[in-house]
Amino acid sequence: ASFTNINTGAVTMLEKPEKPEENVMDTVQLWRDGDVEKFDEIVIKYQGLICNIAYLLLRRDYHQSCQIACQVFASAYHNPYKFHDEHSLKIFLCQTLIAMSKERLKQNDSHKDELLQELLEGCKPDKVSNHWTAGILPEKERLQGYILDNLETLLFDQMAAIILRDIFTFSYEEISAIIKWPIKTINPRLHKARIELRDKIRDVIYNGM
């Protein structure tokens, strides 16, 4: 199977992948019956969705999102009977992605803490300015980047819920299954997360960058 060579070169911010075709489970069944090359078709159908969500969840780290996407499809490849229809296949992939991304971010934060401690014990690093981008990036791109910067400061589940609902238009039922939130709590939790994000970017929206 080609999940170790996922074509992530087409990962595009906020680009919604095409919806899978209706014969996904026919493909899955052929794969279960021994036609292992059929799994390549599953990867092709879902790699856009998984790679784009991974890219946002992992703070727009391209290389890590590629790695996690490969691991997600590897997990599906080794668990062919975890899903019984097209909906559960999509949910399984996203559940696996959420769990792996959450664990990767914990590892990243732990590593950053160790690096910070090393810096504090050594010489003080020079402050690096990022204002050089102010006159180069288009206004819309800079605003989008600022919104995503602040989105990444939310709690992981809040960030994931906003990404799934507001960017990739997952249903409440799908979000409940993926994040493990009770269905009746989805709306109020999303509302709270949106308010927190709005408050973080209020000055930019009203005053400009």
Buried (B, 14 or more C-beta within 10 A) or exposed (E): BBBEEBEBEEBEEEEEBEEBEEEBBEBBEBBBEEEEEBBBBBBEBBBBBBBBBBBBBBBBBBEBBBBBBBBBBBBBBEEBEBBEEBBBBBBBBBBBBBBBBEEBBEEBEEEEEEEEEEEEEEEEEEEEEEEEEEEEBEEEEBBBBBBBEBBBEBEBBBBBBBBBBBBBEBEBEBBBBBBEBEEEEBEEBBEEBBEBBEEBBEEBEEEEE
